[in-house]
Amino acid sequence: MTGGQTDRAVLVERPGAHRLVTRPRPEPGPGEVLVRIAAAGICLSDREVYEGRRAPGYVRYPVVPGHEWSGTVEAVGPGVDPGLAGRPCVAEGFRSCGTCERCRYGETSLCTAGYAETGFTEPGAFADRLLVPARLIHLLPYGSDLRAAALLEPAAVVAAAVRAGGPRPGERIAVVGAGTLGLLATRWLAAHSPAELAVIDPRAARAARALDFGASAALAPGEAAPGAFDLVVETAGAPGTAASSCLLARRGGRVVLTGMFAEGATGIDPVHLSVSQLELRSVFGASSAAWADAVRAFATGLLDPAPLVTHEFPLERFAEALALVGGDDPTVGKVLLRP
């Protein structure tokens, strides 16, 4: 520990119970860096952790949540380049082993060594500082907007979806869902010069926001023509959106499922899938390559998540911040905690 200094952290002791704790400031060990957190985003997964709805095996209580974050390297451990100190950064959440077959293929989000992720099974960023393996750090340019960079984790998931979908200029593309993932996907896909880019969401006000992110149309589910799209990127994770997304794709089209579905979601019709010869992909988190794509897009100005941020709270107001996430208020976008 570092010289008797202390940090604060939001500790979820068990479902429905949290407190702001003061703890000794951690000291980076071999291969680690200590990051001073600038901002940390709250998403529905964090609410699932708090409410006890995350699947067993994908959370370990007590836990400090926070997997969407940005910060600055404050100290490095033995064996780590001292030049990293002072650099703005983000880091991959999955603690992949780097040596299993999936990792060697570059599919680090599918590591077979066992699930471990910052903010779920490992201490997260709803805290003043965070220890992470230096090998997972992605450096940002000096002067980066760290408030916006806190959204690079969902942006990396979108990058993984774009890699899987392979958009081509002139295609008709649909994005299902107008939450954080959906709007980031819209911004990214607009850069591929589609002939049409429709965003579909039952919440009219949220769908309309997509027009500011490059969409050519904002539609309710019943307004989207079945079989009209070359590529459909599903981001909502709602019970029926996997099945409905497949119906939106043309014969021979492509569908990428990005949302996280819960048990009981409507199944995909195998008859439609086979006779339509659809190419169906799913995305679980983001590989190292997808993270690199997202960081590059952010650093070059192609992707600016800043307009998605609508609310910011200190750590002490965690409960108030969490209550805003997942509601129906169209004025609520990304909610940040700022230590």
Salt bridges, closest charged atoms under 4 A:
ASP7 OD1 - ARG25 NE 2.95
ASP7 OD1 - ARG129 NH1 2.82
GLU13 OE2 - ARG19 NE 2.69
ASP46 OD1 - HIS67 ND1 3.39
GLU51 OE2 - ARG47 NE 2.85
GLU51 OE1 - ARG53 NE 2.74
GLU68 OE2 - HIS67 NE2 3.89
GLU68 OE1 - LYS334 NZ 2.89
GLU74 OE2 - ARG36 NH1 3.02
GLU74 OE1 - ARG129 NE 2.55
GLU92 OE2 - HIS138 NE2 2.78
GLU101 OE1 - ARG102 NH2 3.79
GLU107 OE1 - ARG102 NH1 2.34
GLU122 OE2 - ARG60 NH1 3.75
ASP128 OD1 - ARG8 NH2 2.86
GLU171 OE2 - ARG168 NH1 3.65
GLU171 OE1 - ARG254 NH2 2.75
ASP201 OD2 - ARG203 NH2 2.88
ASP230 OD2 - ARG172 NE 3.32
ASP230 OD1 - ARG250 NE 2.60
ASP293 OD2 - ARG163 NE 2.55
ASP293 OD1 - ARG296 NH1 3.41
GLU312 OE2 - ARG147 NE 2.51
GLU312 OE1 - ARG338 NH1 2.77
GLU316 OE2 - ARG8 NH1 2.59
GLU320 OE2 - ARG317 NH2 2.75
